[in-house]
Structure formats: structure tokens, C-alpha cells
Amino acid sequence: MIELTYNNQQFSAYLAKPQGEVKGGLIVIHEVWGLVEHTKSIADRFAKEGFLVLAPSLLSELGITDKLAGDLQSKLFNPKTRSETQPKLRALMTPMQAPEFGQKTIGRVLECYRFLVDQKEINQNVGVTGFCFGGTYCYSLAVNQPNLKFAVPFYGHANFSADELSKIKCPILAFYGENDEGLMTELPDLKTQMKQAGVDFTAKVYKDCGHAFFNDTNSFAYNEAAATDAWKMTLAFMNNHI
């Protein structure tokens, strides 16, 4: 773990280093559960593929511990306990809706970008991937950092106008599960906006999958076949654009 600073406030990040030659830098942004061990394990997997990986902790102020995250996650995806868990989760996530939270969070992600490009072995080659909450901030970073090499959002929202999306200069590979109703409803319009904005945008939708299909710690959501295929596609995409 290392400490970074944005707007005179420190925040933590997990740094995973490859053992051999460094291909480039990669920001990995966690799900809405915060920087849990699962996210760190993903960072380690990418480090083994040659990336210098930085995974920031962006929700620590909300008091989401690993234990609480695991408990909420299992209950939210369990059909028997979902309805009683949703109000608790909404209450916990209310601070995330404030404009100042979004400004602070993208500021911290941009600081992660600056940290990585400052590393000599990176040679300005930095991309981003993220999941759920992190997928959403993949889009935000792409809008706000024109020198980003690629973005790979997993089941994230892109709440931007076509003019804002036109600021994106990197290719995007986005993953979705067809049963993730909210995002699937948004996807046709997003494809149209991306085309209008001139963005190199590819969306991969997996059948019989919902939200969080990549998370192998979530027995209700994980889909091994989709996760395996998405991992292979992600590595090929990153290696092609780094």
C-alpha cells in the first residue's frame, strides 16, 4: 500500500509490480464495495502480465469494511434477501450522489494516472480498467484524460453527452451481462453517442450473465465462462493498445 495526495488530502492505493519487463501502467478501479482483497488479486493478476498496477481506495470514507462489503454483497445478490438489503445499501451510498464526491473521486483517479506516467519505465503508456463503480470511473477518466491509452470498463455507466464523449481519444472495450437490465437499457443510446462522438467503442455482452459476472468471490453473480473469455479479450486489447 502507498499513499497519494489529492487536494491536500491523502488516500491509499495498492501498488502491484511485475517481476520482469514493464509493458505499461494500469489503473484498476474497484467495485462499489471498495478496495477489497478481490480487487487486489485482480491487480496482482495484471502485474503478472507485465503491468505496473495501481488500485486506489476511493470509498474508505464511507466506512465500508471488507466484512461489511462481503455481507452486503452476498445479501444483495441473493434473491431471498435482496429486497431487505437494497435500502441499507442505498443509505450507505447516498454520499456518492453528491457532486463534490464525483469531483474528488475523478481527481484522485487522475492523480493515479499522474503517478504512473511519472514512473520512468512506463513511458507514458497508461490505461484503465474497473468494475461496477470502477467501470463508471473508467469512462470518467477517459473523458478527462486525453492521453489515456485504453479503457476497459466492466458493467459501468457512462452518463455523458455526445460532446463530452468526444473528448475521449482512446479505444474502449466495455463488458456487460445481458441480464443487467439498467445498463442494457442504456447501451443502445451509448453506442449511438459513441459513434457520433467518433470514439472507438466496442461493447461485448454475455448471455445468461448479470452484473458482477467477473467477480469470483460472488457465488450468485460469477460466471466462469464469461469471466474467462473477458479476461482473454481484455489482455489482447490492452497488449494491442499499450
N, C-alpha and C positions, 0 to 999 in steps of 0.2 A: 504494500500500500504506500502511496505517496500523497503529498499534499500540494494542491494547486490553489491559486488565488484569483478570484474574480470580484471586482468592485470592493476591494479591501476585505473580502470575506473568504476564508479558506473552505475548501471542500476536498474530499478524499477521492482517490481513484486507484484502481487496481492496474498495475503495470505487468504485462507478461512479455518476456523477451525470448526470441528464438535462439537456439543454440548455435546455429550456423549463420549463413549469409542472410541479411535482412532484405526482403523484397520491397518493403514499404511499410507505411504506418496504417493502422486501422483503429478506428474508434468503435467500440461495442457498447451500445446503449441498452440498458436493462429494461425489463418489463415493468409494469406498474407496481410490482412487489418490491422494487428497489434492488440494490446490488447484493443479491443473494449468491450462495455458492454455485448455483446453476449457471449464472452469468459469468462468474469467474472461470468455471470449467470450459465455457464456450471460448473465452479469451485464451485460455491455455491451448485449446484445440487449434485456434488460428495461429498462435505463436509457433506451434509445431509445424505449421505450413509455411513458416518464414516471415510472418508479420510481427512487427513491434506493435503490441496491442495495448490500448488504454481504455479501461472501462470505468467511467466516472460514477460516483454515487450521487444521484440527483434528487433523492427523496428522503434523505436521512432526517430532515427537519420535521417530517410528518410522523415520526415515531414508529415507522414500520420496521419491526424486528424480523429476523429470519423465522422465528417461531410464529409470530402473528401472520406473516406473509403465507407461510405454509398452511396454517389453519384456515385463513380466508380463502386461499386458492382452492383447497380441497372441497370446501363447503360451497363455493361459488359454482364450481363445475359439476357438482353432484346434484342431479335433478331433484333429489329429495330435500335438499337444504338450500337450494339456490334462492328461493323467494325470501327466506328469512335472513339471508346473508347480504343481499343486494342493498338494503337500507344502511347497514353498517359500513359497507364499502363506500357508498355514496357520501356518507358523513365524513369518512376518513379522507376522501379525495376532494372534498369541497375546496380546500385551499388551492388546488391545482387549476381551478377555473379562473382565478384572479389574473388580470393582465400582467401584473408585476411578477407573478410566478413564471409565466411564459418568457418574459424578458430576461429574468435571471437565469432560467434554465438554458435558453439558447446561448446566452452569454457564457455560461460555463462550458457548454459544448464547443463553442468557438475557442475558448481558452485551451481545451483539449487539443483542438486542431493546431493551435499555435505551438503548444508544447511539442507535438510530434514533428511538425515541419522544422522546428529548431534543432532536431537531432540530425547530426551530420550524415549518418548512414541512410536517412530517409530520402534525401534528395528531392524534397517537395512532393513526394508521392504518398498521399494520404487519402483513404476512403472511409466510408462509414457503413455500419450495419446496426440494426436494432430490432427489437421485438415489442409489439403492442405499443405501449408508451414510447419505447425506444424507436419503433418503426415510424411513429409520428414525427419524432425529432430528427430522424434521418431526412425526411422531406424538408424540415425547417433548416437544417444545416445546408442542404443543397441550395435552398433559396438564398441563404445568407452568405455562402462562401463559394464564389465562382471558380476558385482554383481546386475545388474538391475533385478527385479523380473518378470516383464512382459512389453510388449509394445503393444499398440493398436493404430496403425496409421489409420486415415481416409483419403482416397484418397491422399496418399503421394508417392513420388518417392524413389526408393532405388538404387541409382547409385553406386553400389559397385561390386567388383569382388567376385567370389566364395571364394577366400582366405580371403578377408576382411569380408565377411558374416560369415565365420567360427568362427570369434571372438564373435559372438552372442551366449550367453549362456541362454537367457531367451526365453520363448514361445512368439509367436507373433500372434495376431488376427488382420487381416487387412480388411478394408471395402472399397468397390468400387461400383460405379454405372456403369451399362453396357454401358451407352451412353457416358461415359468419355473416348473418343477414344484413346487419348495418353496413358493413364495408362492401358487401356485394351490391347493395343498392346504390352506393356511391360510385362504384367502379366504372360504369359506362360513361358517366359525365366526366370522371377524372381522365379517362382515356381520350375523350374529345378535347378536353382542355390541354392535356399534354401535347396532343397533336397540333393544336392551334398555337401553342407556345413554342413549338419546334424542339421539344425535348425528346431525346432518345429514350423511350419508355417501353419496357416490356413487363407485362403482368402475367404471372403464372398462377393459375387457380387449380387447386387439388380437389378432386371429387371425394365425397364422403369424409370431408375434414371440416372442422370448425376453427374457432380462434385457438391460438396457442398450440397448434399441432406439432410444433418443433420442440416443445418443452417436455423432455423425457422424464421429468420429475412429477408431471401431472398425468396421472393414470387415466383421467376422464377425457383429456384433450389430445394426448400424444398419439401421433400416427407414424409408426416406424417407417413405412414405405415412403410416405410423403417427405418426412424429415430427411431420410437418406438421399432421396432424389434432390431435394432443395439444397442440401449440403454440397453435393457434387456440382450442381448448377452454379452455386454461389462461388465455389473455388475457381471454377472455369472462368466465370465472369470477372472475378477480381484479378486473376492472373492475366487475363486478356487486356485489362484496362489500367493496371498499375504501372 
